[in-house]
Amino acid sequence: MSTLFSKIIDGEIPARFVWQDDDVVAFLTIGPLTDGHTLVVPRQEIDEWVEAPNDLLLKLTSVAQTIGQAQREAFPCERIGLTIVGFEIPHLHIHVWPTNSMADFDFSRAEQNPDPDRMDQNAGKLRAALRDAGHSATVPDA
């Protein structure tokens, strides 16, 4: 059975993609901790990060780092948060988000109904920062 993320990757469920390549995609989460909160997800269905082949895990963290660098440009912040949790959806994913305090790591504070226009703007800012950093080939138009 396909995971929710596989359905998003296959276009069955809409998402605000900011990165797409042959192995990895990244899109804004629908429950952001802060503006620009992005999920980095392998196309391959893998439940836990400890089950991922080393080369794929390296690629995921490399893309996460690239996303984080672009977030720093697009959303002024003190740090970029990164975590792998995996309880909510059984498909490996890395959370990457701009942060200004440890309170931004509290998933119980995630926004439940973010404004769609603001989410579109956040995706646009992140795509622009990624393009400015030289990643146009992997950044979708929308």
DSSP file (Angstrom, degrees, kcal/mol; ACC not computed):
  #  RESIDUE AA STRUCTURE BP1 BP2  ACC     N-H-->O    O-->H-N    N-H-->O    O-->H-N    TCO  KAPPA ALPHA  PHI   PSI    X-CA   Y-CA   Z-CA
    1    1 A M              0   0    0      0, 0.0     2,-0.1     0, 0.0     0, 0.0   0.000 360.0 360.0 360.0 136.0    0.0    0.0    0.0
    2    2 A S        -     0   0    0      1,-0.1     2,-0.1     2,-0.1     0, 0.0  -0.386 360.0-127.9 -68.5 142.9    1.3    3.5   -0.9
    3    3 A T     >  -     0   0    0      1,-0.1     4,-1.9    -2,-0.1     5,-0.2  -0.423  28.0-104.6 -81.2 166.4    2.2    5.9    1.9
    4    4 A L  H  > S+     0   0    0      1,-0.2     4,-1.9     2,-0.2     5,-0.1   0.892 124.1  52.7 -56.1 -41.2    0.8    9.4    2.0
    5    5 A F  H  > S+     0   0    0      1,-0.2     4,-3.0     2,-0.2    -1,-0.2   0.865 104.9  53.9 -67.6 -35.3    4.1   10.7    0.8
    6    6 A S  H  > S+     0   0    0      2,-0.2     4,-2.4     1,-0.2    -1,-0.2   0.892 108.3  50.7 -63.9 -37.9    4.2    8.3   -2.2
    7    7 A K  H  <>S+     0   0    0     -4,-1.9     5,-2.2     2,-0.2     6,-1.2   0.880 111.6  47.5 -66.5 -37.4    0.8    9.7   -3.2
    8    8 A I  H ><5S+     0   0    0     -4,-1.9     3,-1.5     4,-0.2    -2,-0.2   0.945 112.5  48.8 -65.7 -47.6    2.2   13.2   -2.9
    9    9 A I  H 3<5S+     0   0    0     -4,-3.0    -2,-0.2     1,-0.3    -1,-0.2   0.873 110.9  51.0 -59.4 -38.7    5.3   12.3   -4.9
   10   10 A D  T 3<5S-     0   0    0     -4,-2.4    -1,-0.3    -5,-0.2    -2,-0.2   0.464 117.7-112.9 -80.1  -1.2    3.0   10.6   -7.6
   11   11 A G  T < 5S+     0   0    0     -3,-1.5    -3,-0.2    -4,-0.3    -2,-0.1   0.558  85.3 119.5  83.3   8.2    0.9   13.8   -7.8
   12   12 A E  S   <S+     0   0    0     -5,-2.2    -4,-0.2    -6,-0.2    -5,-0.1   0.778  80.4  35.9 -74.9 -25.9   -2.2   12.2   -6.4
   13   13 A I  S    S-     0   0    0     -6,-1.2    -2,-0.3    -9,-0.1    -1,-0.2  -0.995  95.8-115.6-126.8 131.8   -2.2   14.7   -3.5
   14   14 A P        +     0   0    0      0, 0.0     2,-0.3     0, 0.0    -5,-0.1  -0.302  38.8 169.0 -69.4 151.8   -1.1   18.3   -4.1
   15   15 A A        -     0   0    0     -7,-0.1     2,-1.1    -6,-0.0    14,-0.1  -0.973  42.9-110.8-153.9 162.0    2.0   19.7   -2.4
   16   16 A R        -     0   0    0     12,-0.5    12,-2.0    -2,-0.3     2,-0.1  -0.753  43.3-163.5 -98.3  85.2    4.2   22.8   -2.6
   17   17 A F  E     +A   27   0A   0     -2,-1.1    10,-0.3   125,-0.3     3,-0.1  -0.445  24.7 170.4 -73.0 140.6    7.3   21.2   -4.0
   18   18 A V  E    S+     0   0A   0      8,-3.0     2,-0.3     1,-0.4     9,-0.2   0.425  70.6  29.8-122.3  -9.5   10.6   23.1   -3.7
   19   19 A W  E     +A   26   0A   0      7,-1.6     7,-2.2   120,-0.2    -1,-0.4  -0.981  57.8 170.2-152.2 136.5   13.0   20.3   -4.9
   20   20 A Q  E     +A   25   0A   0    118,-2.5     2,-0.2    -2,-0.3     5,-0.2  -0.919  12.5 145.3-149.3 124.4   12.7   17.3   -7.2
   21   21 A D        -     0   0    0      3,-2.2    -2,-0.0    -2,-0.3   117,-0.0  -0.780  64.0 -79.7-138.9-170.3   15.3   15.0   -8.5
   22   22 A D  S    S+     0   0    0     -2,-0.2     3,-0.1     1,-0.2    21,-0.0   0.763 125.5  21.6 -66.6 -25.1   15.5   11.3   -9.4
   23   23 A D  S    S+     0   0    0      1,-0.2    20,-2.8    20,-0.1    21,-0.5   0.701 121.6  38.6-113.3 -28.0   15.9   10.1   -5.7
   24   24 A V  E     - B   0  42A   0     18,-0.3    -3,-2.2    19,-0.1     2,-0.3  -0.950  50.1-172.5-136.5 144.0   14.6   12.9   -3.5
   25   25 A V  E     -AB  20  41A   0     16,-2.7    16,-3.1    -2,-0.3     2,-0.4  -0.917   7.2-160.7-127.0 160.7   11.8   15.4   -3.2
   26   26 A A  E     +AB  19  40A   0     -7,-2.2    -8,-3.0    -2,-0.3    -7,-1.6  -0.993  16.2 164.0-141.4 136.9   11.2   18.3   -0.8
   27   27 A F  E     -AB  17  39A   0     12,-1.9    12,-3.0    -2,-0.4   -10,-0.2  -0.984  42.7 -90.4-148.5 156.0    7.9   20.1   -0.1
   28   28 A L  E     - B   0  38A   0    -12,-2.0   -12,-0.5    -2,-0.3    10,-0.3  -0.434  45.0-119.3 -67.3 140.0    6.5   22.3    2.5
   29   29 A T        -     0   0    0      8,-1.8     7,-0.1    -2,-0.1     8,-0.1  -0.464   8.2-133.9 -75.4 151.7    4.7   20.5    5.3
   30   30 A I  S    S+     0   0    0      1,-0.2    -1,-0.1    -2,-0.1    -2,-0.0   0.551 104.0  49.6 -82.6  -6.7    1.0   21.2    5.9
   31   31 A G  S    S-     0   0    0     82,-0.1    -1,-0.2     6,-0.1    81,-0.1  -0.590  85.0-172.0-126.8  69.8    1.7   21.6    9.6
   32   32 A P        -     0   0    0      0, 0.0    79,-2.9     0, 0.0     3,-0.1  -0.307  28.4-158.8 -72.5 145.2    4.6   24.0    9.8
   33   33 A L  S    S-     0   0    0      1,-0.3     2,-0.3    77,-0.2    73,-0.1   0.814  86.5  -5.5 -79.3 -37.2    6.6   24.8   13.0
   34   34 A T  S >  S-     0   0    0     77,-0.1     3,-1.8    65,-0.0    -1,-0.3  -0.925  99.3 -67.3-146.4 168.0    7.7   28.1   11.3
   35   35 A D  T 3  S+     0   0    0     -2,-0.3     3,-0.1     1,-0.2    84,-0.1  -0.381 121.4  25.1 -59.1 134.9    7.5   29.6    7.8
   36   36 A G  T 3  S+     0   0    0      1,-0.3    -1,-0.2    61,-0.1     2,-0.1   0.421  77.5 162.7  91.0  -0.7    9.4   27.6    5.3
   37   37 A H    <   -     0   0    0     -3,-1.8    -8,-1.8    60,-0.1     2,-0.3  -0.347  19.8-172.4 -57.3 121.6    9.2   24.3    7.2
   38   38 A T  E     -BC  28  96A   0     58,-3.1    58,-2.6   -10,-0.3     2,-0.5  -0.889  23.0-142.1-125.0 146.5   10.1   21.7    4.6
   39   39 A L  E     -BC  27  95A   0    -12,-3.0   -12,-1.9    -2,-0.3     2,-0.6  -0.936  10.2-155.1-107.4 131.2   10.1   17.9    4.4
   40   40 A V  E     +BC  26  94A   0     54,-2.5    54,-2.4    -2,-0.5   -14,-0.2  -0.940  24.4 177.7-106.5 121.2   12.9   16.1    2.5
   41   41 A V  E     -B   25   0A   0    -16,-3.1   -16,-2.7    -2,-0.6     2,-0.2  -0.970  28.8-126.7-133.6 134.2   11.6   12.7    1.4
   42   42 A P  E     -B   24   0A   0      0, 0.0   -18,-0.3     0, 0.0     4,-0.2  -0.538  19.1-133.6 -73.9 147.5   13.1    9.8   -0.6
   43   43 A R  S    S+     0   0    0    -20,-2.8     2,-0.2    -2,-0.2   -19,-0.1   0.875  89.6  82.3 -64.9 -35.9   11.0    8.7   -3.6
   44   44 A Q  S    S-     0   0    0    -21,-0.5     2,-0.8     1,-0.1    48,-0.1  -0.497  93.4-115.4 -70.8 134.9   11.6    5.1   -2.4
   45   45 A E        +     0   0    0     -2,-0.2     2,-0.4    46,-0.1    -1,-0.1  -0.636  48.7 159.7 -76.1 109.3    9.3    4.0    0.3
   46   46 A I        -     0   0    0     -2,-0.8    46,-4.2    -4,-0.2     6,-0.1  -1.000  29.6-153.7-130.7 129.9   11.5    3.4    3.4
   47   47 A D  S    S+     0   0    0     -2,-0.4     2,-0.3    44,-0.3    -1,-0.2   0.986  73.4  21.3 -71.1 -60.0   10.0    3.3    6.8
   48   48 A E  S >  S-     0   0    0     44,-0.1     3,-1.8    42,-0.1     4,-0.4  -0.814  71.2-123.8-116.8 151.6   12.9    4.3    9.1
   49   49 A W  G >  S+     0   0    0     -2,-0.3     3,-1.2     1,-0.3    -1,-0.1   0.796 109.7  63.8 -62.9 -27.9   16.1    6.2    8.5
   50   50 A V  G 3  S+     0   0    0      1,-0.2    -1,-0.3     7,-0.0     7,-0.0   0.653 100.0  55.0 -71.5 -12.6   18.1    3.3    9.9
   51   51 A E  G <  S+     0   0    0     -3,-1.8    -1,-0.2     2,-0.1    -2,-0.2   0.523  85.2 106.9 -93.0  -7.9   16.8    1.2    7.0
   52   52 A A  S <  S-     0   0    0     -3,-1.2    -6,-0.0    -4,-0.4     2,-0.0  -0.463  79.7-108.2 -74.7 139.8   18.0    3.5    4.3
   53   53 A P     >  -     0   0    0      0, 0.0     4,-2.4     0, 0.0     3,-0.5  -0.382  32.9-115.0 -60.1 146.3   21.0    2.6    2.2
   54   54 A N  H  > S+     0   0    0      1,-0.2     4,-2.5     2,-0.2     5,-0.2   0.870 113.8  53.1 -53.9 -42.8   24.0    4.8    3.1
   55   55 A D  H  > S+     0   0    0      1,-0.2     4,-1.8     2,-0.2    -1,-0.2   0.880 111.0  46.5 -65.7 -36.1   24.1    6.5   -0.3
   56   56 A L  H  > S+     0   0    0     -3,-0.5     4,-2.8     2,-0.2    -1,-0.2   0.908 111.3  51.2 -70.8 -41.1   20.5    7.5   -0.1
   57   57 A L  H  X S+     0   0    0     -4,-2.4     4,-2.3     1,-0.2    -2,-0.2   0.897 110.2  50.2 -62.4 -39.5   20.8    8.7    3.5
   58   58 A L  H  X S+     0   0    0     -4,-2.5     4,-2.0    -5,-0.2    -1,-0.2   0.901 111.1  48.9 -63.2 -40.9   23.8   10.8    2.4
   59   59 A K  H  X S+     0   0    0     -4,-1.8     4,-2.7     2,-0.2     5,-0.2   0.925 110.3  51.2 -65.3 -44.3   21.8   12.3   -0.5
   60   60 A L  H  X S+     0   0    0     -4,-2.8     4,-2.6     1,-0.2    -2,-0.2   0.926 112.6  45.0 -59.0 -46.1   18.9   13.1    1.8
   61   61 A T  H  X S+     0   0    0     -4,-2.3     4,-2.2     2,-0.2    -1,-0.2   0.845 111.6  53.4 -70.2 -31.6   21.1   14.9    4.3
   62   62 A S  H  X S+     0   0    0     -4,-2.0     4,-2.2     2,-0.2    -2,-0.2   0.930 111.8  44.6 -65.9 -44.9   22.9   16.7    1.5
   63   63 A V  H  X S+     0   0    0     -4,-2.7     4,-2.9     2,-0.2    -2,-0.2   0.910 111.9  53.7 -64.5 -41.4   19.5   18.0    0.1
   64   64 A A  H  X S+     0   0    0     -4,-2.6     4,-2.7    -5,-0.2    -2,-0.2   0.901 108.9  49.1 -59.7 -40.9   18.4   18.9    3.6
   65   65 A Q  H  X S+     0   0    0     -4,-2.2     4,-2.4     2,-0.2    -1,-0.2   0.915 111.2  49.0 -64.8 -42.8   21.5   20.9    4.0
   66   66 A T  H  X S+     0   0    0     -4,-2.2     4,-2.0     2,-0.2    -2,-0.2   0.916 112.2  48.4 -62.2 -43.9   21.0   22.7    0.7
   67   67 A I  H  X S+     0   0    0     -4,-2.9     4,-2.7     1,-0.2    -2,-0.2   0.932 111.0  51.6 -61.0 -45.7   17.3   23.4    1.7
   68   68 A G  H  X S+     0   0    0     -4,-2.7     4,-2.1     1,-0.2    -2,-0.2   0.888 107.7  51.3 -59.9 -40.9   18.5   24.7    5.1
   69   69 A Q  H  X S+     0   0    0     -4,-2.4     4,-1.1     1,-0.2    -1,-0.2   0.897 112.1  46.9 -63.7 -39.4   21.0   27.0    3.5
   70   70 A A  H  X S+     0   0    0     -4,-2.0     4,-2.4     2,-0.2    -2,-0.2   0.879 109.0  54.7 -69.7 -37.6   18.3   28.4    1.2
   71   71 A Q  H  X S+     0   0    0     -4,-2.7     4,-3.1     1,-0.2    -2,-0.2   0.901 102.9  56.9 -61.0 -40.2   15.9   28.8    4.2
   72   72 A R  H  < S+     0   0    0     -4,-2.1     5,-0.3     1,-0.2    -1,-0.2   0.865 111.7  42.8 -59.8 -35.9   18.5   30.9    5.9
   73   73 A E  H  < S+     0   0    0     -4,-1.1    -1,-0.2    -3,-0.2    -2,-0.2   0.873 120.4  40.8 -75.3 -38.6   18.5   33.2    3.0
   74   74 A A  H  < S+     0   0    0     -4,-2.4    -2,-0.2     1,-0.2    -3,-0.2   0.780 122.2  35.0 -83.9 -28.3   14.7   33.3    2.5
   75   75 A F  S  < S-     0   0    0     -4,-3.1    -1,-0.2    -5,-0.2    47,-0.0  -0.901  84.8-128.4-133.3 101.5   13.6   33.4    6.2
   76   76 A P        +     0   0    0      0, 0.0     2,-0.3     0, 0.0    -3,-0.1  -0.245  49.9 144.0 -52.7 128.6   15.8   35.4    8.6
   77   77 A C        -     0   0    0     -5,-0.3    23,-0.2     1,-0.1     3,-0.1  -0.976  58.0-121.4-160.6 165.7   16.5   33.1   11.6
   78   78 A E  S    S-     0   0    0     21,-1.0     2,-0.3    -2,-0.3    22,-0.2   0.834  91.3  -0.4 -82.9 -35.3   19.2   32.2   14.1
   79   79 A R  E     -D   99   0A   0     20,-2.5    20,-2.7    22,-0.0     2,-0.5  -0.888  63.6-118.9-144.9 171.0   19.4   28.5   13.2
   80   80 A I  E     -D   98   0A   0     -2,-0.3     2,-0.2    18,-0.2   -12,-0.1  -0.989  31.7-144.2-117.3 122.2   18.1   25.9   10.9
   81   81 A G  E     -D   97   0A   0     16,-3.5    16,-1.9    -2,-0.5     2,-0.3  -0.559  17.9-177.1 -84.7 149.7   16.4   23.0   12.7
   82   82 A L  E     +D   96   0A   0     14,-0.2     2,-0.3    -2,-0.2    14,-0.2  -0.979   9.7 156.6-146.7 132.1   16.6   19.4   11.5
   83   83 A T  E     -D   95   0A   0     12,-1.8    12,-2.9    -2,-0.3     2,-0.5  -0.993  30.3-149.2-153.9 152.1   15.0   16.3   12.8
   84   84 A I        +     0   0    0     -2,-0.3    10,-0.1    10,-0.2     8,-0.0  -0.987  31.9 152.4-118.6 117.9   14.0   12.8   11.8
   85   85 A V        -     0   0    0     -2,-0.5    -1,-0.1     8,-0.5     9,-0.1   0.779  16.8-177.2-110.7 -71.1   10.9   11.6   13.8
   86   86 A G        +     0   0    0      5,-0.1     5,-0.0     7,-0.1     8,-0.0   0.489  47.4 107.9  89.6   3.1    8.9    9.2   11.7
   87   87 A F  S    S+     0   0    0      1,-0.1    -1,-0.0     3,-0.1     0, 0.0   0.844  76.1  53.1 -80.9 -32.0    6.0    8.4   13.9
   88   88 A E  S    S+     0   0    0      1,-0.2    -1,-0.1     3,-0.0     0, 0.0   0.836 121.0  17.8 -77.3 -33.0    3.4   10.3   11.9
   89   89 A I  S    S-     0   0    0      2,-0.1     2,-2.2   -42,-0.1    -1,-0.2  -0.988  72.3-132.2-140.8 127.9    3.9    8.7    8.5
   90   90 A P  S    S+     0   0    0      0, 0.0     2,-0.3     0, 0.0   -42,-0.1  -0.248  80.3  93.5 -79.4  55.0    5.8    5.4    7.9
   91   91 A H  S    S-     0   0    0     -2,-2.2   -44,-0.3   -44,-0.1    -2,-0.1  -0.931  87.6-104.0-146.1 116.3    7.9    6.9    5.1
   92   92 A L        +     0   0    0    -46,-4.2     2,-0.3    -2,-0.3   -46,-0.1  -0.048  52.0 161.3 -42.7 132.0   11.4    8.3    5.9
   93   93 A H        -     0   0    0    -52,-0.2     2,-0.5   -46,-0.1    -8,-0.5  -0.973  31.3-141.5-157.0 147.9   11.4   12.1    5.9
   94   94 A I  E     -C   40   0A   0    -54,-2.4   -54,-2.5    -2,-0.3     2,-0.4  -0.940  15.3-142.4-112.4 126.4   13.6   14.8    7.3
   95   95 A H  E     +CD  39  83A   0    -12,-2.9   -12,-1.8    -2,-0.5     2,-0.4  -0.757  22.1 179.2 -85.7 131.6   12.1   18.0    8.8
   96   96 A V  E     +CD  38  82A   0    -58,-2.6   -58,-3.1    -2,-0.4   -14,-0.2  -0.995  11.8 154.3-134.1 126.5   14.1   21.2    8.0
   97   97 A W  E     - D   0  81A   0    -16,-1.9   -16,-3.5    -2,-0.4     2,-0.2  -1.000  45.8-103.0-154.6 151.2   13.0   24.6    9.2
   98   98 A P  E     - D   0  80A   0      0, 0.0     2,-0.3     0, 0.0   -18,-0.2  -0.516  46.8-175.6 -69.5 140.3   14.1   28.1   10.1
   99   99 A T  E     - D   0  79A   0    -20,-2.7   -20,-2.5    -2,-0.2   -21,-1.0  -0.987  34.3-178.3-143.6 150.2   14.2   28.5   13.9
  100  100 A N  S    S+     0   0    0     -2,-0.3     2,-0.3     1,-0.3    -1,-0.1   0.404  76.4  10.0-122.2  -5.2   14.9   31.2   16.5
  101  101 A S  S >  S-     0   0    0    -22,-0.1     3,-1.4     1,-0.1    -1,-0.3  -0.986  77.5 -98.6-164.1 167.4   14.5   29.2   19.7
  102  102 A M  G >  S+     0   0    0     -2,-0.3     3,-2.0     1,-0.3     4,-0.1   0.755 114.5  72.3 -64.4 -23.9   14.1   25.7   21.2
  103  103 A A  G >  S+     0   0    0      1,-0.3     3,-1.5     2,-0.2    -1,-0.3   0.799  85.3  67.4 -61.0 -26.8   10.4   26.4   21.4
  104  104 A D  G <  S+     0   0    0     -3,-1.4    -1,-0.3     1,-0.3    -2,-0.2   0.532  90.9  63.5 -71.2  -4.7   10.4   26.0   17.6
  105  105 A F  G <  S+     0   0    0     -3,-2.0     2,-1.0    -4,-0.1    -1,-0.3   0.397  74.7 105.8 -96.5   1.3   11.2   22.3   18.1
  106  106 A D    X   -     0   0    0     -3,-1.5     3,-2.2     1,-0.2     4,-0.1  -0.720  52.4-167.2 -88.1 101.8    7.9   21.6   19.8
  107  107 A F  G >  S+     0   0    0     -2,-1.0     3,-1.4     1,-0.3    -1,-0.2   0.689  83.5  70.2 -65.7 -17.9    5.8   19.7   17.4
  108  108 A S  G 3  S+     0   0    0      1,-0.3    -1,-0.3    -3,-0.1    -2,-0.1   0.665  95.7  56.3 -71.0 -12.9    2.7   20.2   19.5
  109  109 A R  G <  S+     0   0    0     -3,-2.2    -1,-0.3    -6,-0.2    -2,-0.2   0.310  77.9 132.3 -97.5   6.7    2.9   23.9   18.5
  110  110 A A    <   -     0   0    0     -3,-1.4     2,-0.3     1,-0.1   -77,-0.2  -0.304  68.1-105.4 -60.7 141.6    2.8   23.1   14.7
  111  111 A E        -     0   0    0    -79,-2.9    -1,-0.1     1,-0.1    -2,-0.1  -0.540  30.4-164.5 -71.3 127.4    0.3   25.3   12.9
  112  112 A Q  S    S+     0   0    0     -2,-0.3    -1,-0.1     1,-0.2    -2,-0.1   0.810  80.4  22.9 -86.9 -32.1   -2.8   23.2   12.0
  113  113 A N  S    S-     0   0    0    -82,-0.0    -1,-0.2     2,-0.0   -82,-0.1  -0.544  78.5-173.2-134.9  69.0   -4.4   25.4    9.4
  114  114 A P        -     0   0    0      0, 0.0     3,-0.0     0, 0.0     5,-0.0  -0.281  39.1 -94.0 -65.2 150.0   -1.8   27.7    7.8
  115  115 A D     >  -     0   0    0      1,-0.2     4,-2.4     2,-0.1     5,-0.2  -0.472  29.9-142.4 -63.6 123.5   -2.9   30.4    5.4
  116  116 A P  H  > S+     0   0    0      0, 0.0     4,-2.5     0, 0.0     5,-0.2   0.865 100.0  52.5 -59.5 -37.4   -2.7   28.9    1.9
  117  117 A D  H  > S+     0   0    0      2,-0.2     4,-2.3     1,-0.2     5,-0.1   0.916 110.1  48.0 -65.1 -41.5   -1.5   32.2    0.4
  118  118 A R  H  > S+     0   0    0      2,-0.2     4,-2.7     1,-0.2    -1,-0.2   0.898 111.0  51.6 -64.4 -39.7    1.3   32.5    3.0
  119  119 A M  H  X S+     0   0    0     -4,-2.4     4,-2.5     2,-0.2    -2,-0.2   0.913 109.6  49.5 -62.8 -42.3    2.3   28.9    2.3
  120  120 A D  H  X S+     0   0    0     -4,-2.5     4,-2.3     2,-0.2    -2,-0.2   0.913 112.0  48.8 -61.4 -42.5    2.4   29.7   -1.5
  121  121 A Q  H  X S+     0   0    0     -4,-2.3     4,-2.6     2,-0.2    -2,-0.2   0.909 110.4  50.9 -63.8 -42.0    4.6   32.8   -0.7
  122  122 A N  H  X S+     0   0    0     -4,-2.7     4,-2.3     2,-0.2    -2,-0.2   0.913 110.5  48.8 -62.1 -42.7    6.9   30.7    1.5
  123  123 A A  H  X S+     0   0    0     -4,-2.5     4,-2.7     1,-0.2    -1,-0.2   0.915 111.5  50.5 -62.7 -42.1    7.3   28.1   -1.2
  124  124 A G  H  X S+     0   0    0     -4,-2.3     4,-2.4     2,-0.2    -2,-0.2   0.906 109.9  49.5 -62.1 -42.7    8.0   30.9   -3.7
  125  125 A K  H  X S+     0   0    0     -4,-2.6     4,-2.3     2,-0.2    -1,-0.2   0.911 113.2  46.7 -62.0 -42.7   10.7   32.4   -1.4
  126  126 A L  H  X S+     0   0    0     -4,-2.3     4,-2.3     2,-0.2    -2,-0.2   0.906 111.7  50.0 -69.8 -41.1   12.4   29.1   -0.9
  127  127 A R  H  X S+     0   0    0     -4,-2.7     4,-2.6     2,-0.2    -1,-0.2   0.925 111.3  50.0 -60.4 -43.5   12.3   28.2   -4.6
  128  128 A A  H  X S+     0   0    0     -4,-2.4     4,-2.8     1,-0.2    -2,-0.2   0.917 110.6  49.0 -62.4 -43.1   13.8   31.6   -5.4
  129  129 A A  H  X S+     0   0    0     -4,-2.3     4,-1.4     2,-0.2    -1,-0.2   0.892 111.6  49.7 -64.3 -38.8   16.6   31.2   -2.8
  130  130 A L  H  <>S+     0   0    0     -4,-2.3     5,-2.2     2,-0.2    -2,-0.2   0.912 112.3  47.2 -66.1 -41.8   17.4   27.7   -4.2
  131  131 A R  H ><5S+     0   0    0     -4,-2.6     3,-2.1     1,-0.2     5,-0.4   0.930 109.3  53.6 -63.5 -44.4   17.6   29.0   -7.7
  132  132 A D  H 3<5S+     0   0    0     -4,-2.8    -1,-0.2     1,-0.3    -2,-0.2   0.811 105.2  55.9 -59.5 -29.1   19.8   31.9   -6.6
  133  133 A A  T 3<5S-     0   0    0     -4,-1.4    -1,-0.3    -5,-0.2    -2,-0.2   0.398 128.1 -97.8 -85.5   3.5   22.1   29.3   -5.0
  134  134 A G  T < 5S+     0   0    0     -3,-2.1     3,-0.3    -4,-0.1    -3,-0.2   0.682  91.2 116.8  95.7  18.7   22.5   27.5   -8.4
  135  135 A H    >>< +     0   0    0     -5,-2.2     3,-1.8     1,-0.2     4,-0.6  -0.004  24.7 128.3-109.7  29.5   19.9   24.7   -8.0
  136  136 A S  G >4  +     0   0    0     -5,-0.4     3,-0.9     1,-0.3    -1,-0.2   0.818  66.0  64.8 -54.8 -34.4   17.5   25.7  -10.9
  137  137 A A  G 34 S+     0   0    0     -3,-0.3    -1,-0.3     1,-0.2    -2,-0.1   0.749 110.2  36.6 -64.6 -23.1   17.7   22.2  -12.4
  138  138 A T  G <4 S+     0   0    0     -3,-1.8  -118,-2.5    -8,-0.1    -1,-0.2   0.406  96.6  93.2-110.0   1.2   16.0   20.6   -9.3
  139  139 A V    <<  -     0   0    0     -3,-0.9  -120,-0.2    -4,-0.6  -121,-0.1  -0.858  67.8-142.3-101.2 117.0   13.6   23.4   -8.4
  140  140 A P        -     0   0    0      0, 0.0    -2,-0.1     0, 0.0    -3,-0.0  -0.293  19.6-118.4 -71.6 160.6   10.1   23.0   -9.9
  141  141 A D              0   0    0      1,-0.1   -14,-0.1   -14,-0.0    -2,-0.0   0.879 360.0 360.0 -66.9 -38.1    8.2   26.0  -11.2
  142  142 A A              0   0    0    -15,-0.0  -125,-0.3   -18,-0.0    -1,-0.1   0.292 360.0 360.0-164.3 360.0    5.4   25.4   -8.6
